[in-house]
Amino acid sequence: MPSTPNYIKIYSDILSKHPEAKEACSGLLKKKNLSANEVIHINDLIFPKKDKQAIKFNRRYYCYDKASIIEILQYQKKNNLKNIETALHFKVSRNSITKWKKKFIP
């Protein structure tokens, strides 16, 4: 099993340098394990948004594990969203949503 970084420890250290975001992240950091979506959410809370080009560049390198993909697909099904609506909500491409649906939904 591949080891994953200890995001809770990493973000706790970062929050000691950015105390203004500590309260917003405290609920998420109490969890034992963080999903990829939660890690992205904490990162967005701590670091303010940059320009569109920087956001697009950074999004290119996000990686989703199977649990996060299934969570996204369940959110789509629960809220009766189209692929484009789900893609806009989670800031991923429509093609990724389509590929995930083909792979994870029989």
HELIX and SHEET records of a PDB file:
HELIX    1   1 TYR A    7  LYS A   17  1                                  11    
HELIX    2   2 PRO A   19  ALA A   21  5                                   3    
HELIX    3   3 LYS A   22  LEU A   29  1                                   8    
HELIX    4   4 ALA A   36  ILE A   46  1                                  11    
HELIX    5   5 LYS A   52  ARG A   59  1                                   8    
HELIX    6   6 LYS A   66  LYS A   78  1                                  13    
HELIX    7   7 ASN A   83  PHE A   90  1                                   8    
HELIX    8   8 ARG A   94  PHE A  104  1                                  11    
END                                                                             
